[in-house]
Each structure stands twice: as C-alpha cells, then as structure tokens.
C-alpha cells in the first residue's frame, strides 16, 4: 500500500496499521524539518522561532491523534502531507 492508495473502509487491521505508520512518518518528517528551522532561527530571530515552536506543538498533537482505528483521519493526514514531505516518502 502506498500513500496514493487509501484502504477501503473494510481494510484489514494490518492495512490500517500500515496506513497509520505512513501518516506518522509523514508528520515526523515535517516535524524534523520544522525543528531544523527552529534551531537555525534561535539566534537570529527568536520571535520567529517561538512562533514555529507553537506549530511544532500542533504537529506533536497531530502525531498523537494518529490511530489505526481512525482510517478516515489518517487518510486526511496523508492527503494533506502528500507532495510536501520530500523524496523517498510514500
């Protein structure tokens, strides 16, 4: 299964777990990029770094919301990150 294929509502437990893992990987990649940006801004623009920390908190809670038993929610997360997470990402 890839990010381009969302399992149907009758997906197996394994497919739902894989979909949740894909969603987690996408959010984690975005969090990594954000943390790198925060680190780069800490010395030059502390106000911007603080604003980005608020975004990082939102991403943390988004990561925590991913659950194999919420396939619609996970599919929405995958769709929102598709194309933004860089090469090699599903």
Buried (B, 14 or more C-beta within 10 A) or exposed (E): BEBEEBBEEEBEEEBBEBBBBBBBBBBEBBBEEBBEBBEEBBEEEEEBBEEBBEBBEEBEEBBEEBEBEBBEBBBEBBBBBEEEBEEEBB
